[in-house]
Amino acid sequence: MQIAIATTLKQIFTLRWKPSRDLAVVAVSWVLVVAALYTATSIVGREVWGGMGYFFLYAVVGAGLFGVGIPLYWMTVVRGRPLADLGLTTRWLGRSLALQIVFAGLQFAGALAQTELPSFAELAPLVGLALAIGFFEAVFWRGWVLLRLEEAFGVIPAILLGSVLYAAYHIGYGMPTSEMFFLFFIGILYAVTFRLTKNILLLWPVFQPMGQLITLIRDRLALPPIAALGFIEALILMAVLVWLAARRQKKQTAVAAVAA
């Protein structure tokens, strides 16, 4: 037991300097995601094409293709690495789900239970948004950005730098610096939580989306009911991308086994 604790502490506090080409792709994907969000929010707006322009750039292009598609393509196709290296794994599944339920319960008791919920028609699109964007953020910010930074610099630098990038990403929403400062600590919270098992099912589909839902309700964001369907479709797109990556990985494993 003492040896295991000592090994864990050593892993946490070990600093390293092993930057790789993965970091260049992380930087490019960050710029693309922020650019898509900024374009959707500040240039196109929510009025163009009845909000379809905003939704397409924000959810489909930014979150789906750039936020989930680029990490999946780079890790599985270019680098030939397993999906587990993006937090998409069944490892520690039971522990991850159990912890998520505990954290979500505390979150519900501390915030959501005391928040006045809107009507179902108003709530449904917010839930759809929280689920879709929550999945994107779990994969992109924790499985992709955080773990690549950890491989390059170590656990603590990765958590700090990853949280800075997470906070700065919200410039795409036009947020003031004061709010991004708060989001830096939110980034640390989710990063530390994810790092317990390195499984995105510690964060999604309840814990992190619930936090986003609370914020959306308190900000009084109003979306048309049809938006719920749009965000679910965006989530399905992300799931299909993961499925395609898993299918390719399975075929690669089978080919390698036959060759061996």
Order of alpha helices (4+ residues) and beta strands (2+ residues): alpha-alpha-alpha-alpha-alpha-alpha-alpha-alpha-alpha-alpha
